[in-house]
Amino acid sequence: MRSAAFIAVVVVLSQAHLSPARAGAADTVSRRLIARFSSATAAHRAPAVAARLGGRVALRLPSIDAVVVRPRHGVALAPPGNAGSISAPAAWDHRTHCAKVAELDSGVQHDHPDLSANIWHNAKEIPANGKDDDHNGYVDDYYGVNIEAGHGSGTDADGHGTHVAGIIGGRTDNATGIAGTCWTTAIVPVRFMDSRGRGSASDAIAGMRYAIRSGAKIINCSFGSSQPSQALHDAVDEARSKGILSTYPTNRYKVLSGTSMAAPFVSAAAAMLLAEHPGMSYQQLRSRLLGGVDRLPALTGEVATGGRLDLLRTLTGSP
C-alpha cells in the first residue's frame, strides 16, 4: 500500500520578523535567499538573526531594505512559493491558531523558548508531588506523560520529539528561532520512546489512549517499525472510530528526515482546519486534507494523492 504522507520543506527563514522580499521575474541563484526585515526589526540585527536561523548575510541591499542570506552547509532555505512551499504564509493570513495536537514520540522539551507557550499541561495534576492527583494511572503527568517510565511528564529523551513539535507549533512572531506551522496551539507530549528512539507497540498503544483522554482530536505519530503490529493497527482504528485523526508514516523511524518530519506538517494542517471547523468529523478532515493537495507530476504514483500538502487549499477548501 502506498503511503498517504505528503512531502514538505521547512521554511527556515520565516521567523524573527524576517520575510521574503517581493521580487519580480529575476533569475534564481542557487543557495541564496533574499529576505527583508519588517519595520519592527532593526536592520543591524540581520547578521545575528541569520546566524541563529542557520545562515549568514552575504550581501546587503539597502535600496530595498533587504539582505541576501547564504545558508551554512547542510541547511536548506526555502522561500514561500517555491517548489517546496505548502502555502503557509498565505494560509496564515486566514488563520494561525490550531486545535490541540498530541505527539507520540520521544517526548518534548517543554521549557524550550520557542515551544513553552504552546505546550499543554494537565490542569488536574500537581507537578512533582509524587501523587496521581487526577487518578488516571500516571503520577506527576503534568507536561504530558512518560509512558515508558510509567510516570512523570513527557520530557524529551533524544531530541526527535522536540524537532517534530517545532514543526507543529514553534511559536511565531516572538523573534526567537523558527516559525512552526501553528502559531498557537496546545501540544500534548506523550513519550513512549527511549533515548535511542526505540519503543514498544504496547507503550505506543497506551500513549494513544492517553492522548485521546487528554482531549486531543489530532495525534501525530512520527514513528514506524520494520515489523507490523496488528495491535497497534487496531489502536489506530479505535482512535479513528472515536473521531481522532492520526498521521502515521509507514516507513521506518528516521531522525530529522523522511515522513517522520512530513507527518507533523499534516498534523498541524489538520489541527488548523479543526480549529476553523470544530465540528468536522474524522472523515471530513481526511477528505479535506487529501483533496486539497497541490498535485505534482513528480509525485504521481509515489503517494496516494499524487500531491503535496497545501495548507491554504486545505484551510479554505479552494480548488
Phi, psi and omega in degrees: 000134180286147178289142178266008182290153180255155178263135179215161180237136180288131173273103188287315185263058178243015184233179178060036178064020173269138176218148182298139177289143177283123183234162178272221184264033181292154178295147177276156178238129183301136175059039174223148176220126174273127180224147177231153181272147171284169182295344183280352185235129179290138183297334182293347178277356185307310182300317182293317180294316180299320179296319181294331182265008173099023180212188175218154178282117180266336183198140175261143179235077187297333183295337179237016179053047183226168175226154173260121182256134176245125181285150172287167183302131177093356179250130179254129176256128184232103179289149177303141179095354180273189187295343181256008186285143172253016179064034181296311181302320178293322179292324181295336174293341182262316181201145177234343181272145181232158174289172180298140178231125173268141183237110176273114187193213179269009183102181180220140174286098190290341179259014177300134185299337180262003183233334192305323181290344182250013179264129178289146170230151182278101185294344181269359183246138174266121186293140171058033176255003177072019182232153174268079189298324183263003175057042178257006178096359181231128179276134174058036176275076186270303174265076186072207187214151173257094181295322182302314181277337181088003180196166175085172180285166182274058180290141186295141180260330183215004176099337182299314182294325178293322177297316177299316180299324179297323177293319180291308190212041170299127187299136185248154181066033179239013179056030180224129171059232187244174177256121174282171179294319176261124179289318176228138180194186174229105181268125179262106180285120177238100183271123173230357180253153181270190184291348177259008179076026181245142178206162182265156177297324181295322178290324177298319179295316178298321179295322179294321179292324176296317180300318179296317180294334179287348180097004180286136175258349178239128179236123176265125181236082180274063179207168178199188183207150176284346179243124179294147179237113179294324180296318179291321177300318179294324179294321177296317178298321179296318178298318179297323180295340178262011177084018181264132176259126178239138175260112190232097180294148186262356179272179179289164180295129178229139181275121173059028179201174174067200182294344175303323181259348174281324183305316182295335174296318180291319177301315180296319178298317179296319180293323178292319179294321180292325176294325178287323182228080185302336183272003182295139177276169176305313182296322179293318177299312181299317181297319180293319179297313183286327182279343183262014184287158173269105185286130184232136179305324182294341182258358179297123181083354181262324177231162189301324184267345186071020183212177181245148179309134173234108187295319181294313179297320179298317185288321186263345182074014181281150181288000000 
